[in-house]
């Protein structure tokens, strides 16, 4: 057993504050090349990733923030959770939301600060690198299982290289804007963005780790 792998898995959690430090392109290439060893049906590897940095990243963030400021309705390409969550799942979601706000010093009743927190999604929390993961528009449900494996490989590879990340479904709410800005055709389904960079060790929000369910809550053993 490689204990280092398990350590990387448990060390990964969402980072929402980044240092102003460039990420070497060669490092990103190494992580993405390794991540492509994720499993896929008959080795189809339907996933694609757009790596956005520099001026392109600045433009994309500006366009997304403008849409958010204008209260443009979000239209994601797919639904990522049921409309109603059962009590245990809802409790976890609420606890995570409250925890992030508390870590950022935001009172729950402070509507202006909460909106600023939401807006920070669309500037990718200041991360210098943004990855946009996408699949064919006719992707089947199983395709999301495969790109999930690919995404997890990326995030774990980033941890191993001293980097942090945060997957963002919220950004996919403006999928048409992303396709337009990056010159993607309409036959691409935007799955999520991934903010990538060197985490700011001084930011309290980066120290927040939501509580995980116990092994007994999600595992049944059969003999």
SULCORKA-V467040 format. One record per residue. N is the residue number from 1. RES is the residue in three letters. SS is DSSP state (hx for helix, st for strand, lp for the rest). PSI is psi as a letter, one per 30 degrees, with the letter a starting at -180 (999 if undefined). OMEGA is omega in whole degrees, 0 to 359 (NA if undefined). Layout:
n=N res=RES ss=SS psi=PSI omega=OMEGA
n=N res=RES ss=SS psi=PSI omega=OMEGA
This chain:
n=1 res=UNK ss=lp psi=k omega=176
n=2 res=UNK ss=lp psi=j omega=183
n=3 res=UNK ss=hx psi=f omega=180
n=4 res=UNK ss=hx psi=e omega=177
n=5 res=UNK ss=hx psi=e omega=179
n=6 res=UNK ss=hx psi=e omega=179
n=7 res=UNK ss=hx psi=e omega=179
n=8 res=UNK ss=hx psi=e omega=180
n=9 res=UNK ss=hx psi=e omega=182
n=10 res=UNK ss=hx psi=f omega=179
n=11 res=UNK ss=hx psi=f omega=183
n=12 res=UNK ss=lp psi=k omega=166
n=13 res=UNK ss=lp psi=l omega=188
n=14 res=UNK ss=lp psi=k omega=175
n=15 res=UNK ss=lp psi=k omega=184
n=16 res=UNK ss=lp psi=g omega=174
n=17 res=UNK ss=lp psi=k omega=186
n=18 res=UNK ss=st psi=l omega=176
n=19 res=UNK ss=lp psi=l omega=176
n=20 res=UNK ss=lp psi=i omega=184
n=21 res=UNK ss=lp psi=k omega=182
n=22 res=UNK ss=lp psi=k omega=178
n=23 res=UNK ss=lp psi=k omega=181
n=24 res=UNK ss=lp psi=k omega=180
n=25 res=UNK ss=hx psi=e omega=181
n=26 res=UNK ss=hx psi=e omega=179
n=27 res=UNK ss=hx psi=e omega=179
n=28 res=UNK ss=hx psi=e omega=179
n=29 res=UNK ss=hx psi=e omega=179
n=30 res=UNK ss=hx psi=e omega=181
n=31 res=UNK ss=hx psi=e omega=182
n=32 res=UNK ss=hx psi=e omega=178
n=33 res=UNK ss=hx psi=e omega=178
n=34 res=UNK ss=hx psi=e omega=182
n=35 res=UNK ss=hx psi=f omega=182
n=36 res=UNK ss=lp psi=f omega=175
n=37 res=UNK ss=lp psi=g omega=175
n=38 res=UNK ss=lp psi=l omega=180
n=39 res=UNK ss=lp psi=k omega=174
n=40 res=UNK ss=lp psi=l omega=183
n=41 res=UNK ss=hx psi=j omega=180
n=42 res=UNK ss=hx psi=g omega=177
n=43 res=UNK ss=hx psi=h omega=182
n=44 res=UNK ss=lp psi=e omega=177
n=45 res=UNK ss=lp psi=h omega=184
n=46 res=UNK ss=lp psi=f omega=183
n=47 res=UNK ss=lp psi=l omega=172
n=48 res=UNK ss=st psi=l omega=179
n=49 res=UNK ss=st psi=k omega=174
n=50 res=UNK ss=st psi=k omega=179
n=51 res=UNK ss=st psi=j omega=187
n=52 res=UNK ss=st psi=k omega=181
n=53 res=UNK ss=lp psi=l omega=172
n=54 res=UNK ss=hx psi=b omega=184
n=55 res=UNK ss=hx psi=e omega=179
n=56 res=UNK ss=hx psi=e omega=178
n=57 res=UNK ss=hx psi=e omega=179
n=58 res=UNK ss=hx psi=e omega=179
n=59 res=UNK ss=hx psi=e omega=181
n=60 res=UNK ss=hx psi=e omega=179
n=61 res=UNK ss=hx psi=e omega=180
n=62 res=UNK ss=hx psi=e omega=180
n=63 res=UNK ss=hx psi=e omega=181
n=64 res=UNK ss=hx psi=e omega=179
n=65 res=UNK ss=hx psi=e omega=178
n=66 res=UNK ss=hx psi=e omega=177
n=67 res=UNK ss=hx psi=e omega=179
n=68 res=UNK ss=hx psi=e omega=181
n=69 res=UNK ss=hx psi=e omega=180
n=70 res=UNK ss=lp psi=g omega=181
n=71 res=UNK ss=lp psi=h omega=175
n=72 res=UNK ss=lp psi=k omega=180
n=73 res=UNK ss=lp psi=k omega=178
n=74 res=UNK ss=lp psi=k omega=180
n=75 res=UNK ss=lp psi=i omega=179
n=76 res=UNK ss=lp psi=l omega=181
n=77 res=UNK ss=lp psi=f omega=180
n=78 res=UNK ss=lp psi=l omega=179
n=79 res=UNK ss=lp psi=k omega=185
n=80 res=UNK ss=lp psi=f omega=176
n=81 res=UNK ss=lp psi=l omega=181
n=82 res=UNK ss=lp psi=l omega=181
n=83 res=UNK ss=lp psi=f omega=179
n=84 res=UNK ss=lp psi=k omega=179
n=85 res=UNK ss=lp psi=k omega=175
n=86 res=UNK ss=lp psi=l omega=187
n=87 res=UNK ss=hx psi=e omega=183
n=88 res=UNK ss=hx psi=e omega=180
n=89 res=UNK ss=hx psi=e omega=178
n=90 res=UNK ss=hx psi=e omega=180
n=91 res=UNK ss=hx psi=e omega=179
n=92 res=UNK ss=hx psi=e omega=181
n=93 res=UNK ss=hx psi=e omega=180
n=94 res=UNK ss=hx psi=e omega=180
n=95 res=UNK ss=hx psi=e omega=179
n=96 res=UNK ss=hx psi=e omega=179
n=97 res=UNK ss=hx psi=e omega=179
n=98 res=UNK ss=hx psi=e omega=181
n=99 res=UNK ss=hx psi=e omega=179
n=100 res=UNK ss=hx psi=e omega=179
n=101 res=UNK ss=hx psi=e omega=180
n=102 res=UNK ss=hx psi=e omega=180
n=103 res=UNK ss=hx psi=f omega=179
n=104 res=UNK ss=lp psi=g omega=178
n=105 res=UNK ss=lp psi=h omega=182
n=106 res=UNK ss=lp psi=k omega=176
n=107 res=UNK ss=lp psi=k omega=184
n=108 res=UNK ss=lp psi=e omega=181
n=109 res=UNK ss=lp psi=g omega=181
n=110 res=UNK ss=lp psi=j omega=185
n=111 res=UNK ss=hx psi=e omega=182
n=112 res=UNK ss=hx psi=e omega=179
n=113 res=UNK ss=hx psi=e omega=178
n=114 res=UNK ss=hx psi=e omega=179
n=115 res=UNK ss=hx psi=e omega=177
n=116 res=UNK ss=hx psi=e omega=177
n=117 res=UNK ss=hx psi=e omega=178
n=118 res=UNK ss=hx psi=e omega=180
n=119 res=UNK ss=hx psi=e omega=181
n=120 res=UNK ss=hx psi=f omega=174
n=121 res=UNK ss=hx psi=e omega=189
n=122 res=UNK ss=lp psi=f omega=169
n=123 res=UNK ss=lp psi=g omega=175
n=124 res=UNK ss=hx psi=h omega=178
n=125 res=UNK ss=hx psi=g omega=179
n=126 res=UNK ss=hx psi=g omega=180
n=127 res=UNK ss=lp psi=k omega=182
n=128 res=UNK ss=lp psi=f omega=181
n=129 res=UNK ss=st psi=k omega=176
n=130 res=UNK ss=st psi=k omega=174
n=131 res=UNK ss=st psi=k omega=176
n=132 res=UNK ss=st psi=j omega=180
n=133 res=UNK ss=st psi=k omega=182
n=134 res=UNK ss=st psi=l omega=182
n=135 res=UNK ss=st psi=l omega=177
n=136 res=UNK ss=st psi=k omega=182
n=137 res=UNK ss=lp psi=f omega=180
n=138 res=UNK ss=lp psi=g omega=182
n=139 res=UNK ss=lp psi=k omega=176
n=140 res=UNK ss=lp psi=l omega=181
n=141 res=UNK ss=hx psi=e omega=181
n=142 res=UNK ss=hx psi=f omega=178
n=143 res=UNK ss=hx psi=e omega=180
n=144 res=UNK ss=hx psi=f omega=174
n=145 res=UNK ss=hx psi=e omega=183
n=146 res=UNK ss=hx psi=e omega=180
n=147 res=UNK ss=hx psi=f omega=174
n=148 res=UNK ss=hx psi=e omega=176
n=149 res=UNK ss=hx psi=e omega=178
n=150 res=UNK ss=hx psi=e omega=180
n=151 res=UNK ss=hx psi=e omega=179
n=152 res=UNK ss=hx psi=e omega=177
n=153 res=UNK ss=hx psi=e omega=178
n=154 res=UNK ss=hx psi=e omega=184
n=155 res=UNK ss=hx psi=e omega=179
n=156 res=UNK ss=hx psi=e omega=176
n=157 res=UNK ss=hx psi=e omega=178
n=158 res=UNK ss=hx psi=e omega=177
n=159 res=UNK ss=hx psi=e omega=181
n=160 res=UNK ss=hx psi=f omega=181
n=161 res=UNK ss=lp psi=g omega=178
n=162 res=UNK ss=lp psi=g omega=181
n=163 res=UNK ss=lp psi=l omega=176
n=164 res=UNK ss=st psi=l omega=180
n=165 res=UNK ss=st psi=l omega=175
n=166 res=UNK ss=st psi=j omega=177
n=167 res=UNK ss=st psi=k omega=187
n=168 res=UNK ss=st psi=j omega=173
n=169 res=UNK ss=lp psi=e omega=183
n=170 res=UNK ss=hx psi=e omega=181
n=171 res=UNK ss=hx psi=e omega=179
n=172 res=UNK ss=hx psi=f omega=175
n=173 res=UNK ss=hx psi=f omega=176
n=174 res=UNK ss=hx psi=h omega=185
n=175 res=UNK ss=hx psi=e omega=180
n=176 res=UNK ss=hx psi=e omega=178
n=177 res=UNK ss=hx psi=e omega=180
n=178 res=UNK ss=hx psi=e omega=180
n=179 res=UNK ss=hx psi=e omega=181
n=180 res=UNK ss=hx psi=e omega=183
n=181 res=UNK ss=hx psi=e omega=184
n=182 res=UNK ss=hx psi=g omega=177
n=183 res=UNK ss=lp psi=h omega=179
n=184 res=UNK ss=lp psi=k omega=177
n=185 res=UNK ss=lp psi=l omega=183
n=186 res=UNK ss=lp psi=f omega=181
n=187 res=UNK ss=lp psi=g omega=175
n=188 res=UNK ss=st psi=k omega=180
n=189 res=UNK ss=st psi=k omega=181
n=190 res=UNK ss=st psi=j omega=182
n=191 res=UNK ss=st psi=e omega=180
n=192 res=UNK ss=st psi=l omega=168
n=193 res=UNK ss=st psi=l omega=176
n=194 res=UNK ss=st psi=j omega=175
n=195 res=UNK ss=st psi=k omega=186
n=196 res=UNK ss=st psi=k omega=176
n=197 res=UNK ss=st psi=a omega=176
n=198 res=UNK ss=lp psi=j omega=183
n=199 res=UNK ss=st psi=k omega=176
n=200 res=UNK ss=lp psi=j omega=183
n=201 res=UNK ss=lp psi=f omega=181
n=202 res=UNK ss=lp psi=f omega=183
n=203 res=UNK ss=lp psi=j omega=181
n=204 res=UNK ss=hx psi=e omega=183
n=205 res=UNK ss=hx psi=f omega=180
n=206 res=UNK ss=hx psi=f omega=178
n=207 res=UNK ss=hx psi=f omega=180
n=208 res=UNK ss=lp psi=k omega=177
n=209 res=UNK ss=lp psi=j omega=180
n=210 res=UNK ss=lp psi=k omega=181
n=211 res=UNK ss=lp psi=k omega=179
n=212 res=UNK ss=lp psi=k omega=177
n=213 res=UNK ss=lp psi=k omega=179
n=214 res=UNK ss=lp psi=l omega=180
n=215 res=UNK ss=hx psi=e omega=183
n=216 res=UNK ss=hx psi=f omega=183
n=217 res=UNK ss=hx psi=f omega=184
n=218 res=UNK ss=hx psi=g omega=183
n=219 res=UNK ss=lp psi=k omega=172
n=220 res=UNK ss=lp psi=k omega=183
n=221 res=UNK ss=lp psi=k omega=180
n=222 res=UNK ss=lp psi=k omega=179
n=223 res=UNK ss=lp psi=999 omega=NA
